Amino acid sequence: MILTALVAMVRKDLTLFLADRRALVMAFAAPIAIASFFGSIFPGPGASREPARVAIHLVDQDGGAIATAIVAAVKADRNFKVTTSAAAPARAAVRRGASAVAVIIPPGFGEAAGRALFAGRERPQLELLYDPSRASELAMVRGVLTEHVMQAVTREVFSPSSGRVFVDDALQRIDGAGLSPQDARALRELLTSVQRFYDRSAAAPSPGFSMPYNVREEPVTARTGAVYNGYAHSFAGMGVQFLFFAAIDLGIGVLLERQRGLWKRLRSAPVSRFLLLAGKAGSGTVISLATLLVSFGFAMLVFGVRIHGSVVGFLAVALACALMSSTFGLLIAALGNTPGTTRGLAILAVLLMVMLGGAWVPTFIFPAWLQQLTVVVPARWAVDGLDAMTWRGLGFGAALAPAGVLLGFAALFGALALVRFRWEEA
């Protein structure tokens, strides 16, 4: 009798859901479209060999050999999209967001940098104007620019044609450099040796200092052959987000039914409050699970997303996530008053959860303190669990903690909903 009533309630909700075309579009098409967009922004290393170039403006107010070499090296760097201009247009470009950074090489920079290489004093300054919203790109520009500047300066300083001028100047400045007698003597011997080197060497350009090492990059996942696919993370994040949106619809639907007096009439039937809420949770879980699986199915067919980890673990996390979102919808109904006011507050709560849970951008971008705080957000466990089973390629054991925590949240939400549920509006 109880099972028959439960199945009837679940069937009724599913029939109403399938009959609503707007609900179908929001449940299936919207997460697929948004996840596809986010995945195209962070596609992963296999999508394109060409890196995204940082737009910078380069201003050469020096015009000397060193400054010219710096400009040429920066222009040839594949990390940058370089525009050369005067200082005023460069500042304007950064101000309006057309360039992330403007690099200004001041007059006399090359000569002063060559002298500072030996003396270590009166070092010239490069001026970097940057867009404050793109501080991470500033750090990249600063690091790459250091290599080009050092190579250009050392090439010029250690070339016989012009290096002797820097060495002679440095020898004259040793006594006034404030060095100890031992350090001054050692530096004088070094510079004298460089002079003798110039005397013996041919007048050929020096290659300058270069990076003394190479880097081998290797992406590491738990399973051999598993490759990071940005679409896997974006579909996990957007899938979880729209499960919460479906939970809001579930909760608002319960409030509307209560407002119309349906729950008051059902109270007279031989059906308990627990059974009624269980029926709502069951239909919500089925709809949520179907939404998540259809979204990932689309990602697998179109964008090559694969479950490199445990398939059973993936299904366990997906089912736990669907159940958690459904009980969250019941909690919204239990705590809410009118449908209008409840919807706005519920949307705010959901947006905060998915944002803190890493559904929009990965949590490693967050500050360290915020990363620790987000472990209390169910969306964090859902996204991490789906990531672990897809592109990370982890085994079934890695699904136990996310699935267990999500089931714990489901039990908590369901218990609170059962305790706080009201048959009639207050």
Residue pairs with C-beta under 8 A, 6 or more apart in sequence:
2 275
5 271
5 275
5 279
6 275
6 278
6 279
6 282
9 275
9 276
9 279
9 280
9 282
9 283
10 279
10 282
10 283
10 286
12 283
13 279
13 280
13 283
13 284
13 287
14 283
14 286
14 287
17 23
17 24
17 27
17 283
17 287
18 24
23 249
26 242
26 245
27 242
27 246
27 287
27 291
28 291
28 294
28 295
30 242
31 235
31 238
31 239
31 241
31 242
31 291
31 295
32 235
32 294
32 295
32 298
32 299
34 238
35 231
35 234
35 235
35 237
35 238
35 239
35 295
35 299
36 231
36 234
36 302
36 303
37 234
38 230
38 234
38 237
38 238
38 360
39 229
39 230
39 231
39 233
39 234
39 235
39 299
39 303
40 230
41 230
42 230
42 233
42 234
43 229
43 230
43 231
44 227
44 228
44 229
44 230
44 231
44 391
45 219
45 227
45 228
46 227
46 228
46 229
47 230
51 78
51 79
53 78
53 79
53 80
53 81
54 79
54 80
54 81
54 100
54 101
54 137
54 140
54 141
55 80
55 81
55 83
55 98
55 99
55 100
56 74
56 80
56 81
56 82
56 83
56 99
56 100
56 101
56 102
56 103
56 141
57 82
57 83
57 84
57 85
57 89
57 90
57 93
57 94
57 99
57 101
57 102
57 103
58 71
58 74
58 75
58 82
58 83
58 84
58 85
58 90
58 102
58 103
58 105
59 84
59 85
59 86
59 87
59 90
59 102
59 103
59 104
59 105
60 67
60 68
60 70
60 71
60 84
60 105
61 87
61 104
61 105
61 106
61 107
61 109
62 105
62 106
62 107
62 108
62 109
62 110
64 108
64 109
64 110
64 111
65 110
65 156
65 162
66 109
66 110
66 111
66 113
66 114
66 152
66 153
66 156
67 105
67 109
67 110
69 151
69 152
69 155
69 156
70 105
70 148
70 149
70 152
71 84
71 105
73 148
73 151
73 152
74 80
74 82
74 103
74 145
74 148
75 82
75 84
77 144
77 148
79 140
79 144
80 141
80 144
83 90
83 93
83 99
85 93
87 102
87 104
90 99
90 102
90 104
90 129
91 102
91 129
93 99
93 102
94 100
94 101
94 102
94 129
94 130
94 131
97 131
97 133
99 131
100 130
100 131
100 134
100 137
100 138
100 141
101 128
101 129
101 130
101 131
101 134
101 137
101 138
101 141
102 128
102 129
102 130
103 126
103 127
103 128
103 141
103 145
104 126
104 127
104 128
104 129
105 126
106 124
106 125
106 126
106 127
108 124
109 124
109 126
110 152
110 153
110 156
112 122
112 123
112 124
113 123
113 124
113 149
113 153
114 153
114 156
114 157
114 162
114 166
115 122
115 166
115 169
115 170
115 173
116 122
116 123
116 124
117 153
117 154
117 157
117 166
118 157
118 166
118 167
118 170
118 187
118 191
119 170
119 173
119 177
120 177
121 177
126 145
126 149
128 138
128 141
128 142
130 137
130 138
130 141
131 137
147 211
150 208
150 209
151 208
151 209
151 210
152 208
153 208
154 206
154 208
154 209
155 205
155 206
155 207
155 208
155 209
156 162
156 163
156 206
156 208
157 163
157 166
158 194
158 206
158 208
159 204
159 205
159 206
160 198
160 201
160 202
160 203
160 204
161 203
161 205
163 194
163 198
163 206
164 195
164 198
167 191
167 194
167 195
167 198
168 195
170 187
170 191
171 188
171 191
171 192
174 184
174 187
174 188
174 191
175 184
177 184
179 187
219 227
219 228
221 227
221 228
221 308
221 391
221 392
221 393
222 308
222 309
222 392
222 393
222 394
222 395
222 398
223 308
223 309
223 393
223 394
225 308
226 306
226 308
226 391
226 392
226 393
227 391
228 391
229 303
229 304
229 305
229 306
229 390
229 391
231 299
231 303
231 304
231 305
232 299
232 305
232 306
232 386
232 387
232 390
232 391
233 362
233 383
233 387
233 391
235 295
235 296
235 298
235 299
235 305
236 359
236 382
236 383
236 386
236 387
236 390
237 354
237 357
237 358
237 359
237 360
237 383
238 295
238 359
239 291
239 292
239 295
239 296
239 386
240 321
240 325
240 354
240 357
240 359
240 379
240 382
240 383
240 386
241 350
241 354
241 359
241 379
242 291
242 295
243 288
243 291
243 292
243 321
243 322
243 325
244 325
244 328
244 350
244 353
244 354
244 379
245 350
246 284
246 287
246 288
246 291
246 325
246 329
247 284
247 288
247 325
247 326
247 328
247 329
247 332
247 350
248 329
248 332
248 343
248 346
248 347
248 350
249 329
250 280
250 284
250 326
250 329
250 330
250 332
250 333
251 328
251 329
251 330
251 331
251 332
251 333
251 336
251 342
251 346
252 332
252 333
252 336
252 339
252 342
252 343
252 346
254 263
254 280
254 329
254 330
254 333
255 333
255 336
255 338
255 339
255 342
256 339
257 263
258 264
258 333
258 422
258 423
258 424
258 425
259 338
259 339
259 425
263 276
263 423
263 424
264 423
264 424
266 276
267 423
273 418
273 421
273 423
274 418
277 330
277 414
277 417
277 418
277 421
280 326
280 329
280 330
281 323
281 326
281 327
281 330
281 414
282 326
284 322
284 325
284 326
284 329
284 330
285 319
285 322
285 323
285 326
286 322
288 321
288 322
288 323
288 325
288 326
289 318
289 319
289 322
292 318
292 321
292 322
293 318
296 305
296 318
299 305
300 306
305 390
305 391
306 390
306 391
307 314
307 389
307 390
308 389
308 390
308 391
308 392
308 393
309 388
309 389
309 390
309 392
309 393
309 394
309 395
309 396
309 398
309 399
310 389
310 394
310 395
310 396
310 398
310 399
311 389
312 396
312 399
313 385
313 388
313 389
313 394
313 395
313 396
313 398
313 399
313 400
313 403
314 386
314 389
314 390
314 399
316 396
316 399
316 400
316 403
317 382
317 385
317 386
317 388
317 389
317 399
317 402
317 403
317 406
318 386
319 403
320 385
320 402
320 403
320 404
320 406
320 407
320 410
321 382
321 385
321 386
321 406
323 406
323 407
323 410
324 378
324 382
324 406
324 407
324 409
324 410
324 413
326 410
327 409
327 410
327 411
327 413
327 414
327 417
328 378
328 409
328 413
330 413
330 414
330 417
330 421
331 413
331 414
331 416
331 417
331 420
332 342
332 346
333 342
333 417
333 421
334 416
334 417
334 418
334 419
334 420
334 421
334 422
335 342
335 416
335 420
336 342
336 345
336 346
337 425
337 426
338 425
353 377
353 378
353 379
354 360
354 379
356 370
356 373
356 374
356 377
356 379
356 380
357 363
357 374
357 377
357 378
357 379
357 380
357 381
357 382
357 383
358 366
358 374
358 379
358 380
358 383
358 384
359 379
359 383
363 371
363 374
363 380
364 371
366 374
374 380
375 381
378 405
378 406
378 409
381 401
381 402
381 405
381 406
381 409
382 402
382 406
384 402
385 398
385 399
385 401
385 402
385 403
385 406
388 394
388 398
388 399
388 402
389 398
389 399
392 398
